[in-house]
Amino acid sequence: MAEALSGEQKKDLMHRLARVEGQLRGVQKLIAMAETPSDCDAAAQQLAAARKALDRSFVQLLAGAIVTQTAGAADLADAQERAAHLAAMLDKFA
């Protein structure tokens, strides 16, 4: 069975997700302490940044999976099957 992601890919994704988690904690604090309209602006800006970071993580996950899983295919038919599965994921979740 093929590896889903390489160790380096997993490490990078986990690092990215930890940063998003930190951003979301910051947003929670901004919202909890919001008193002025500019506080809401700051929270919205941070939410947009976190959303963009999650989108990038999603693309990185799929791109890494495409490279790793198709490279580990036993033959062309296996590679095509794996690529089709990943394309279906992209269609479903993007």
BELMO-V862466 format. One record per pair of residues at least 12 apart in sequence whose C-alpha atoms are under 8 Angstrom apart, sorted by the first residue. I is the first residue (numbers start at 1). J is the second residue. If there is no record, write none. Layout:
I_J + I_J
This chain:
2_68 + 2_69 + 2_72 + 2_73 + 3_68 + 3_69 + 3_72 + 4_65 + 4_68 + 4_69 + 5_64 + 5_65 + 5_68 + 5_69 + 6_64 + 6_68 + 9_61 + 9_64 + 13_57 + 13_60 + 13_61 + 16_53 + 16_57 + 17_54 + 17_57 + 20_50 + 20_53 + 20_54 + 23_46 + 23_47 + 23_50 + 24_46 + 24_47 + 24_50 + 26_46 + 27_43 + 27_46 + 27_47 + 30_42 + 30_43 + 31_43 + 62_86 + 62_90 + 65_86 + 66_82 + 66_83 + 66_86 + 69_82 + 70_82 + 70_83
